[in-house]
Amino acid sequence: MFASDTLDQITRRFGFVEARLMEGVASDEIAALTREYAELKPVVAQITAYQQALADREEALALRDDPEMRALAEEELARLEQALPELEQALRLALLPRDAADARPALIELRPGTGGEEASLFAADLLRMYQRYAESRGWQVQMVSLSETELGGLREAVMRIAGEGVFARLKFESGVHRVQRVPVTESGGRIHTSAATVAVLPEAEEVDIDIPAQDIRIDTMRASGAGGQHVNTTDSAVRLTHIPSGIVVTSSEKSQHQNRAIAMQVLRAKLFDMERQRAAEARADTRRAQVGSGDRSERIRTYNFPQGRMTDHRINLTLYKLEAVMQGDLDEVIDALIAADQAARLAEMEA
């Protein structure tokens, strides 16, 4: 059962936010109220459905005393007793504390791991996989920075993805992705194992992270392309070093001004992510969620091309549709990861 005071408080808050938006509010309030409205609306819908079912059950119980209505009441009671557990579970999930970053755009950073050129090629495959997935959901994709090898692999890539629920659906992609396949450069047909790392960061706003100017060292250098070829003759590439943390971010677009803005965007996201990770550890330093900690060093998934399978090791899920996955069909595994996370958090709350 749920505390009626809690449910009433949520419903009243939703009514207040809805009324404020209809009245017309100052521009600096609109974004926050709109976001809160979008978060509360599905919760209130679940509360309403659950409370309506309880009211219907009380009415059906009362009608059982009427001989003429008893049969209809019993039929209605049977339907409601079957529906209520599902409504209760849906409401429990809706009431789970939300990650404040879930609605934010995400920055995805990809880098090759062990495996040489094959790792770089696999990182490029992952980049295309996420681009296709984003396009399938109608999200906007912006390439923030891209450095490629001569064979078309990745040295590093950062892209920004914006849209509804982006970070909520992509945040479990952080970690080491392993591939098992015969590289295009392998003449003997031997299967190699390589890896690439993925970091999914919620986009940070300036109000989230204040970076004092004295904490940053800015270096400019010549932008270079694949094979070390100079893109231009000006020192346009920018490298930012955050002195307290040691984080280094580079951007190599054509405009030095643009590079500074891009590098600051990525640096801010990295520092924001560090703060989130630190807070999560402080809240639950002995707990590891079923889907893993999000540690960049944690091997989360294997893509086995000879067997046509993808295995997510955190939830022991294996899908034999690797070609579709690489084309961006990720909903099945992402839905399973979200469900596992919800189950783990429900178990923690009810323990």
C-alpha positions in Angstrom: 0.0 0.0 0.0 1.0 3.6 -0.5 0.8 6.5 1.9 -2.2 8.6 0.8 -0.5 11.8 2.0 2.4 11.2 -0.4 0.1 10.5 -3.3 -2.1 13.6 -2.5 1.0 15.8 -2.2 2.3 14.7 -5.6 -1.1 15.3 -7.2 -1.5 18.7 -5.6 2.0 19.7 -6.8 1.2 18.6 -10.3 -2.0 20.7 -10.2 0.0 23.7 -9.0 2.6 23.4 -11.8 -0.1 22.9 -14.4 -1.9 26.0 -13.2 1.3 28.1 -13.2 2.0 27.1 -16.8 -1.5 28.0 -17.9 -1.3 31.4 -16.1 1.9 32.3 -18.0 5.1 32.6 -16.0 8.4 34.5 -16.4 10.8 33.1 -19.0 13.3 32.1 -16.4 10.7 29.8 -14.7 9.3 28.2 -17.9 12.0 25.6 -18.5 12.1 24.4 -14.9 8.3 24.2 -14.6 7.9 22.5 -18.0 10.5 19.9 -17.0 8.7 19.3 -13.7 5.4 19.0 -15.4 6.7 16.4 -17.9 8.2 14.4 -15.0 5.0 14.5 -12.8 2.5 13.9 -15.5 3.1 10.1 -15.9 3.4 9.7 -12.1 0.0 11.4 -11.6 -1.5 9.2 -14.4 -0.4 6.1 -12.5 -1.8 7.5 -9.2 -5.1 8.3 -10.8 -5.4 4.8 -12.3 -4.5 3.1 -9.0 -6.9 5.2 -6.9 -9.7 4.7 -9.5 -9.2 1.0 -9.3 -9.4 1.1 -5.5 -12.6 3.2 -5.6 -14.1 0.8 -8.2 -13.3 -2.2 -5.9 -15.1 -0.5 -2.9 -18.1 0.1 -5.1 -18.1 -3.5 -6.3 -17.9 -4.8 -2.8 -20.9 -2.7 -1.8 -22.9 -4.0 -4.8 -22.4 -7.6 -3.7 -25.1 -7.1 -1.1 -27.6 -6.4 -3.8 -29.0 -9.8 -5.2 -29.7 -8.2 -8.6 -26.2 -6.8 -8.9 -24.2 -9.6 -7.2 -23.2 -11.5 -10.4 -22.0 -8.2 -12.1 -20.2 -7.2 -8.9 -18.4 -10.5 -8.6 -17.3 -10.2 -12.2 -16.0 -6.7 -11.7 -14.2 -7.7 -8.5 -12.4 -10.6 -10.3 -11.2 -8.1 -13.0 -10.0 -5.6 -10.4 -8.2 -8.1 -8.2 -6.3 -9.2 -11.3 -5.5 -5.6 -12.4 -4.5 -4.1 -9.0 -1.2 -5.9 -8.6 -0.1 -4.6 -12.0 -1.2 -1.1 -11.1 0.6 -1.2 -7.8 3.8 -2.3 -9.5 3.5 0.4 -12.1 3.0 3.0 -9.4 6.0 1.7 -7.4 8.1 2.2 -10.5 6.7 5.6 -11.2 7.5 6.7 -7.6 11.1 5.6 -7.7 13.5 8.6 -7.2 14.5 10.0 -10.6 18.0 10.7 -11.7 18.0 14.5 -12.1 20.1 14.1 -15.2 17.8 11.6 -17.1 16.2 14.3 -19.2 19.4 16.0 -20.2 21.3 15.7 -23.5 24.2 13.3 -23.4 27.8 13.5 -24.6 29.1 10.1 -25.8 32.9 9.7 -25.9 34.4 6.7 -27.7 38.0 5.6 -27.7 39.7 2.4 -29.0 41.0 0.1 -26.2 43.3 -2.9 -26.6 43.6 -4.3 -30.1 45.4 -1.8 -32.3 43.8 -0.8 -35.6 41.0 -3.4 -35.1 40.0 -1.6 -31.9 39.9 1.7 -33.8 37.7 0.2 -36.5 35.4 -1.3 -33.8 35.1 2.1 -32.1 34.0 3.5 -35.4 31.4 0.8 -35.7 30.1 1.7 -32.3 29.9 5.3 -33.3 27.7 4.5 -36.3 25.6 2.1 -34.1 24.8 5.0 -31.7 24.2 7.4 -34.5 21.7 5.0 -36.1 20.0 4.4 -32.8 19.6 8.1 -32.1 18.2 8.7 -35.6 15.7 5.9 -35.1 14.4 7.7 -32.0 14.3 11.1 -33.7 17.1 12.5 -31.5 19.4 15.2 -32.8 23.1 14.2 -33.2 25.9 16.7 -33.3 29.5 15.6 -33.8 31.6 17.5 -31.2 35.0 16.2 -32.2 36.2 13.4 -34.4 39.7 12.1 -35.0 40.1 9.2 -37.4 42.9 6.8 -38.5 43.9 6.3 -42.1 41.9 3.1 -42.4 38.7 4.8 -41.1 39.0 3.8 -37.5 38.6 6.2 -34.6 41.3 7.7 -32.4 38.6 9.5 -30.5 35.1 10.8 -31.0 32.7 12.9 -29.0 29.1 13.5 -30.0 26.2 15.3 -28.4 22.8 13.7 -28.6 19.7 15.7 -27.6 16.1 14.6 -27.4 13.5 13.2 -25.1 15.0 10.9 -22.4 18.4 10.7 -24.0 20.6 10.2 -21.0 18.0 8.0 -19.3 18.3 5.5 -22.1 22.0 5.8 -22.9 23.6 6.0 -19.4 24.1 2.3 -19.1 26.2 2.2 -22.2 29.3 3.4 -20.3 32.1 0.9 -20.0 34.3 -1.4 -22.0 32.7 -3.0 -25.1 34.6 -6.1 -26.4 34.5 -7.5 -29.9 35.4 -10.9 -31.2 35.8 -11.2 -35.0 38.2 -11.7 -37.8 39.8 -8.3 -38.6 39.8 -7.0 -42.1 43.6 -6.8 -41.8 43.9 -10.5 -40.8 44.9 -12.7 -43.7 44.9 -16.0 -41.8 41.2 -15.9 -40.8 42.0 -15.9 -37.0 39.5 -14.4 -34.6 40.9 -11.5 -32.6 39.5 -9.9 -29.4 39.6 -6.1 -29.2 37.9 -3.5 -27.2 36.6 0.1 -27.2 35.6 2.3 -24.3 32.4 4.3 -24.2 31.7 7.1 -21.7 28.2 8.6 -21.6 28.0 11.9 -19.8 25.0 14.1 -19.0 25.5 17.5 -20.5 26.3 20.0 -17.7 25.1 23.6 -17.6 27.2 26.4 -16.4 25.2 26.6 -13.2 26.1 23.0 -12.4 29.8 23.4 -12.5 31.8 26.6 -11.8 35.3 26.3 -13.1 37.6 29.1 -11.9 39.8 30.5 -14.7 43.0 29.8 -12.6 42.1 26.0 -12.6 42.5 25.8 -16.4 45.6 25.7 -18.5 44.9 26.4 -22.2 47.3 25.3 -24.9 46.9 25.9 -28.6 48.5 23.7 -31.2 48.2 22.8 -34.9 45.2 20.7 -35.8 46.2 17.5 -37.6 44.3 15.0 -39.5 44.8 11.3 -40.2 48.4 10.3 -40.7 49.6 13.6 -39.1 48.7 15.7 -42.1 48.2 19.4 -41.1 44.7 20.6 -41.7 45.7 24.2 -41.8 48.6 26.4 -41.0 47.1 28.2 -38.0 47.4 27.0 -34.4 43.6 26.3 -34.1 43.4 23.1 -32.0 42.8 23.7 -28.3 43.9 21.6 -25.3 42.4 22.3 -21.9 43.9 20.9 -18.8 41.9 21.1 -15.6 44.7 21.4 -13.1 43.0 20.1 -9.9 41.7 16.9 -11.5 44.3 16.4 -14.2 41.5 16.0 -16.9 42.7 16.9 -20.4 40.3 17.7 -23.2 41.2 18.6 -26.8 39.2 19.9 -29.7 40.5 20.2 -33.3 37.9 22.0 -35.3 38.9 24.8 -37.7 38.0 27.7 -35.5 40.0 28.2 -32.3 37.0 30.1 -30.7 34.8 27.1 -31.5 37.4 24.7 -30.1 37.5 26.5 -26.8 33.7 26.4 -26.5 33.6 22.7 -27.4 36.5 21.8 -25.0 34.8 23.7 -22.2 31.5 21.8 -22.9 33.2 18.5 -22.7 35.3 19.4 -19.6 32.2 20.7 -17.8 30.4 17.4 -18.5 33.4 15.3 -17.3 33.6 17.3 -14.0 29.8 17.1 -13.6 30.0 13.3 -14.1 32.7 13.1 -11.5 30.5 14.9 -9.0 27.6 12.6 -9.7 29.8 9.5 -9.3 31.2 10.8 -6.0 27.7 11.5 -4.7 26.5 8.0 -5.8 29.4 6.4 -4.0 28.7 8.4 -0.9 25.0 7.3 -0.9 25.7 3.6 -1.4 29.4 2.8 -1.0 28.6 -0.9 -0.3 26.0 -1.4 -3.0 26.5 -2.2 -6.7 23.4 -2.0 -8.8 22.7 -5.1 -11.0 23.6 -3.2 -14.1 27.0 -2.2 -12.8 28.6 0.8 -11.5 29.2 2.5 -14.8 32.9 2.3 -14.3 34.7 3.0 -17.6 37.0 0.0 -16.9 34.2 -2.5 -16.4 33.6 -4.9 -19.3 29.9 -4.6 -20.0 29.3 -6.3 -23.3 30.7 -8.6 -25.9 29.9 -8.5 -29.7 30.8 -12.0 -31.1 30.6 -11.8 -34.9 31.3 -15.4 -35.8 28.3 -16.5 -33.6 26.2 -13.4 -34.5 25.5 -12.7 -30.8 25.7 -9.8 -28.4 26.0 -10.6 -24.7 25.5 -8.0 -21.9 27.4 -9.4 -19.0 25.7 -7.3 -16.3 22.3 -8.9 -16.8 23.3 -12.1 -18.6 21.3 -11.2 -21.7 22.3 -12.7 -25.0 20.7 -11.7 -28.3 21.4 -13.6 -31.5 20.8 -10.6 -33.8 24.2 -8.9 -33.9 23.7 -7.4 -37.3 20.5 -5.7 -36.3 22.2 -4.4 -33.1 25.1 -2.9 -35.0 22.5 -1.2 -37.2 21.2 0.6 -34.1 18.5 -1.8 -32.9 19.3 -1.3 -29.2 15.9 -1.0 -27.6 15.7 -4.6 -26.4 19.0 -4.5 -24.5 18.4 -1.0 -23.2 14.9 -1.8 -22.0 16.3 -4.9 -20.2 19.0 -2.8 -18.5 16.5 -0.2 -17.4 14.2 -2.9 -16.0 17.1 -4.5 -14.1 18.1 -1.1 -12.6 14.5 -0.5 -11.5 14.2 -4.0 -10.0 17.5 -3.4 -8.0 16.3 0.0 -6.8 12.9 -1.4 -5.8 14.6 -4.2 -3.9 16.8 -1.7 -2.1 13.8 0.4 -1.1 11.8 -2.5 0.2 14.7 -4.2 2.1 
